[in-house]
Amino acid sequence: MADLSQARVLMLATDGFENDELFKPRQALIDAGAKVTLASIKTDAIQGEKDGEKGDTITPDIVLEDVDTDDYDALVLPGGVANPDTMRMQERAIEIISEFMEDEKIVAAICHAPWLLVEADVVDGRQVTSWPSIRTDLENAGADVVDEQVVVDQNLITSRKPDDIPAFNEAIINALVEELAEEDA
């Protein structure tokens, strides 16, 4: 098992996140030793969704305005439909994504979360994957869209759907292991 005890990971989510796309990557990272911080629009509990029904709730650690991207090694963006649709209207959320990309830190987005990457204007010339319904948006933003479980293009990791979470988690953990090894070298 990878030792990510030095890794600091930020997740962004709000109401309507896909339950498994937040909880499973979060747990995999925690199990590997990473410190995971959840940021949202407010610090009240947020509600997930699973199969169109209400899912679990989780209480964010901080609000978007309090995020300092220098404090983190990676950013994970869970999907769902409502979550990224709401989050892409939050100016600070888009700034956070832009800052991670400018600093060439790991940015991982699954399902509908690549909508946020389009909003942040960071997919032009990049190879990505996503949920089928947003692929045209990604193509229109200049991305090379493929239909694969997980796509790693430099610091950008994308995945299609909940079934792909094991491959998504593995890609994030591998990227963090590599990033931390480079910092130690």
SERO-382123 format. One line per 4 residues: their letters; for each residue x, y, z of C-alpha. Coordinates in nm, 3 decimals, padded with zeros to 5 digits. Layout:
# SERO-382123
a	X/Y/Z; ...
# end
This chain:
# SERO-382123
madl	00.000/00.000/00.000; 00.124/00.346/-00.090; 00.230/00.573/00.195; 00.070/00.909/00.138
sqar	00.119/01.038/00.493; 00.274/01.357/00.352; 00.000/01.411/00.093; -00.261/01.683/00.135
vlml	-00.565/01.650/-00.089; -00.846/01.897/-00.142; -01.192/01.790/-00.257; -01.459/02.035/-00.378
atdg	-01.827/01.942/-00.356; -02.171/02.073/-00.278; -02.523/01.930/-00.270; -02.593/01.680/-00.545
fend	-02.252/01.512/-00.554; -02.249/01.148/-00.669; -02.221/00.957/-00.340; -01.957/00.703/-00.443
elfk	-01.752/00.958/-00.638; -01.689/01.155/-00.320; -01.678/00.887/-00.051; -01.480/00.613/-00.229
prqa	-01.186/00.828/-00.351; -01.185/01.009/-00.014; -01.166/00.679/00.175; -00.899/00.535/-00.057
lida	-00.684/00.844/00.001; -00.738/00.836/00.378; -00.655/00.463/00.382; -00.329/00.545/00.201
gakv	-00.248/00.801/00.471; -00.339/01.125/00.293; -00.496/01.419/00.473; -00.818/01.499/00.285
tlas	-00.996/01.832/00.323; -01.346/01.889/00.185; -01.432/02.244/00.078; -01.778/02.366/-00.017
iktd	-01.992/02.675/-00.054; -02.092/02.655/00.313; -01.994/02.442/00.611; -02.344/02.302/00.659
aiqg	-02.375/01.931/00.573; -02.405/01.861/00.200; -02.628/01.591/00.050; -02.511/01.330/-00.197
ekdg	-02.712/01.137/-00.455; -02.703/00.774/-00.556; -02.908/00.629/-00.842; -03.128/00.939/-00.850
ekgd	-03.212/00.913/-00.480; -03.081/01.109/-00.184; -02.751/00.966/-00.064; -02.530/01.027/00.235
titp	-02.442/01.363/00.388; -02.101/01.494/00.485; -01.997/01.813/00.660; -01.734/02.016/00.473
divl	-01.417/02.112/00.658; -01.387/02.461/00.510; -01.556/02.704/00.273; -01.417/02.779/-00.073
edvd	-01.305/03.130/00.026; -01.074/02.984/00.295; -00.886/02.754/00.054; -00.519/02.832/00.001
tddy	-00.410/02.608/-00.287; -00.049/02.623/-00.165; -00.161/02.398/00.122; -00.248/02.103/-00.108
dalv	-00.080/01.856/-00.341; -00.388/01.745/-00.532; -00.748/01.839/-00.610; -01.026/01.581/-00.649
lpgg	-01.357/01.677/-00.809; -01.646/01.432/-00.764; -01.929/01.435/-01.014; -02.302/01.403/-00.997
vanp	-02.508/01.640/-01.209; -02.615/01.911/-00.963; -02.281/01.932/-00.780; -02.057/02.045/-01.068
dtmr	-02.340/02.247/-01.225; -02.371/02.449/-00.904; -01.998/02.455/-00.832; -01.905/02.591/-01.176
mqer	-02.102/02.905/-01.090; -01.878/02.966/-00.787; -01.600/03.203/-00.886; -01.365/03.081/-00.612
aiei	-01.412/02.714/-00.715; -01.302/02.799/-01.070; -01.007/03.002/-00.937; -00.900/02.704/-00.724
isef	-00.900/02.474/-01.027; -00.708/02.731/-01.231; -00.448/02.770/-00.954; -00.394/02.393/-00.929
mede	-00.353/02.368/-01.306; -00.118/02.669/-01.324; 00.097/02.511/-01.050; 00.089/02.178/-01.238
kiva	-00.055/02.002/-00.935; -00.273/01.693/-00.969; -00.634/01.765/-01.067; -00.866/01.462/-01.082
aich	-01.226/01.490/-01.207; -01.484/01.215/-01.256; -01.820/01.187/-01.432; -01.977/01.535/-01.474
apwl	-01.697/01.712/-01.281; -01.499/01.789/-01.601; -01.765/02.058/-01.655; -01.563/02.250/-01.396
lvea	-01.250/02.204/-01.608; -01.435/02.354/-01.906; -01.547/02.649/-01.693; -01.187/02.699/-01.575
dvvd	-01.071/02.685/-01.940; -00.802/02.424/-01.872; -00.883/02.141/-02.118; -00.773/02.291/-02.449
grqv	-00.527/02.045/-02.606; -00.564/01.795/-02.322; -00.685/01.435/-02.350; -00.978/01.367/-02.117
tswp	-01.277/01.143/-02.057; -01.610/01.205/-01.884; -01.973/01.109/-01.858; -02.108/01.089/-02.217
sirt	-02.347/01.387/-02.189; -02.070/01.643/-02.134; -01.824/01.518/-02.396; -01.945/01.772/-02.653
dlen	-01.880/02.052/-02.401; -01.527/01.919/-02.353; -01.468/01.892/-02.729; -01.601/02.246/-02.780
agad	-01.350/02.362/-02.516; -01.066/02.207/-02.720; -01.020/01.875/-02.541; -00.937/01.545/-02.710
vvde	-01.214/01.330/-02.564; -01.177/00.952/-02.542; -01.395/00.680/-02.395; -01.169/00.509/-02.140
qvvv	-01.197/00.422/-01.769; -00.935/00.673/-01.671; -00.719/00.915/-01.869; -00.399/01.064/-01.731
dqnl	-00.267/01.363/-01.928; 00.027/01.504/-01.732; -00.123/01.638/-01.405; -00.484/01.596/-01.522
itsr	-00.674/01.277/-01.437; -01.028/01.218/-01.565; -01.270/00.930/-01.540; -01.618/00.847/-01.672
kpdd	-01.848/00.708/-01.404; -01.885/00.532/-01.068; -01.789/00.194/-01.218; -01.448/00.345/-01.299
ipaf	-01.374/00.453/-00.941; -01.116/00.177/-00.871; -00.909/00.285/-01.174; -00.965/00.653/-01.086
neai	-00.846/00.598/-00.728; -00.541/00.404/-00.845; -00.445/00.681/-01.088; -00.474/00.949/-00.818
inal	-00.270/00.749/-00.567; -00.002/00.666/-00.825; 00.023/01.031/-00.927; 00.056/01.140/-00.565
veel	00.325/00.877/-00.496; 00.517/01.002/-00.800; 00.471/01.370/-00.705; 00.587/01.313/-00.345
aeed	00.888/01.111/-00.465; 00.988/01.401/-00.693; 00.957/01.647/-00.401; 01.181/01.423/-00.187
a	01.445/01.388/-00.461
# end
